Amino acid sequence: MVGLLLWYIGFFLVMGRDPLDPQSWAFSSILPLLFVGVLTISYRQLPFSVFSYVLFAIFLTLHTIGSHYTYAQVPFGLWIEDLFELPRNHFDRIVHLCFGLFFAHPLWELFGSIPGMSAWIRAALVLVTLVGLGGLWEILESWVTRMVHPELGLGYLGAQGDIWDAQKDMAATLYGALLWLAIMLCYWKLKGSCSSRSQERTADLPHATDHCSYRR
C-alpha cells in the first residue's frame, strides 16, 4: 500500500512539471488529491482490498497523464486518432470507461459491508452510483469553466467540438461499469460451476470407498 501511494505521489510530481495548461492541471488535480487523502486517512477505518487499491492507482495514473497533456492532446490518443482515422482524440473516453470499470469493484466491496443486501441490489447500486459520479464530474467541470473561462465554453472543457461530449463521457462510464458486471457474472458462473463439480466429486468419493470395501 505504501508502494502504491509513493508511486502516485512520485508520478504526480513528475507530470506536474511543465504541464501543457497549468491552470487546467491545477483544477483537474484537486479532486484526485482529495480522493487520495481520504483513502489514506480512512485506510484503517474503511479498508479496501489490495486489488481495489491497485485499480485506484491505475486510474489515477491515467487521469494524471490526461491532466498533464490536457485530454485532447495526449500522445497515445493522438496516435489512435491517426491510426483509425478518428475525428477526435478519444483518450478522455478511455479514461471515463476505465472509471466505470476500475471503480466498480471497490464500490462492490463498499456496499458489501451493508448487511442483508442481495448481490443484485449491490450490483444495481454500483451501476447507479458510478453513473451519478460521472454526471457529478461533468457538472463540476461546467462550474469550473463558467468561473474560470466562460468565454471558451466547450473548448476549455475539452469537448473537441462535440456538443454531446458530456453525455458520451457519462455513457462511457456506464459501459465500463456494465463491462465489470459482465466479467463478474462470468466469474460467478465459473465459480458456481467449479463448486458444484467439487461437491459432486466429494459426494461420489464415499460411494467409491464403500464399493471397494464391499468387494474386499
PyMOL commands that set and color helices and strands:
alter all, ss='L'
color gray80, all
select helices_A, chain A and resi 2-15+22-28+30-41+50-69+71-73+75-83+91-111+119-148+154-157+165-215
alter helices_A, ss='H'
color red, helices_A
deselect
rebuild
show_as cartoon
